[in-house]
Amino acid sequence: MANAMTKRQKDEFLDGIRHVKVYAALWVTLLEVLERYLETHDDIDTGTLYAVCTNFAPEELCDRVMNFVQQAQEKVKEFFPA
């Protein structure tokens, strides 16, 4: 048997879902930007990427993306040493 939610609980739950969807859309957009950047550049200029990121995404998300980029760079160097 399902528990009924109050209107307030339902609204908060829906707001949470929307928040997650917005962040997911921003992640996809940022990864698309990163992919396009790498298709045309041989190296990653993190300053440029961060500047682009902060134009349309919260700083907290940009920090997470840049952390992801740094980890990816380290893995690439580990698997494909120069």
ChimeraX attribute file (.defattr): number of C-alpha atoms within 10 A of each C-alpha:
attribute: neighborCount
match mode: 1-to-1
recipient: residues
	/A:1	3
	/A:2	4
	/A:3	5
	/A:4	8
	/A:5	10
	/A:6	9
	/A:7	9
	/A:8	9
	/A:9	11
	/A:10	12
	/A:11	12
	/A:12	12
	/A:13	13
	/A:14	12
	/A:15	12
	/A:16	12
	/A:17	11
	/A:18	12
	/A:19	12
	/A:20	12
	/A:21	12
	/A:22	12
	/A:23	14
	/A:24	12
	/A:25	12
	/A:26	18
	/A:27	17
	/A:28	12
	/A:29	15
	/A:30	20
	/A:31	14
	/A:32	12
	/A:33	15
	/A:34	17
	/A:35	11
	/A:36	11
	/A:37	16
	/A:38	13
	/A:39	10
	/A:40	8
	/A:41	9
	/A:42	8
	/A:43	10
	/A:44	14
	/A:45	11
	/A:46	12
	/A:47	10
	/A:48	10
	/A:49	18
	/A:50	16
	/A:51	11
	/A:52	15
	/A:53	22
	/A:54	14
	/A:55	10
	/A:56	12
	/A:57	16
	/A:58	12
	/A:59	13
	/A:60	9
	/A:61	16
	/A:62	22
	/A:63	14
	/A:64	12
	/A:65	19
	/A:66	16
	/A:67	12
	/A:68	12
	/A:69	17
	/A:70	14
	/A:71	12
	/A:72	12
	/A:73	13
	/A:74	12
	/A:75	12
	/A:76	12
	/A:77	11
	/A:78	10
	/A:79	8
	/A:80	8
	/A:81	7
	/A:82	6
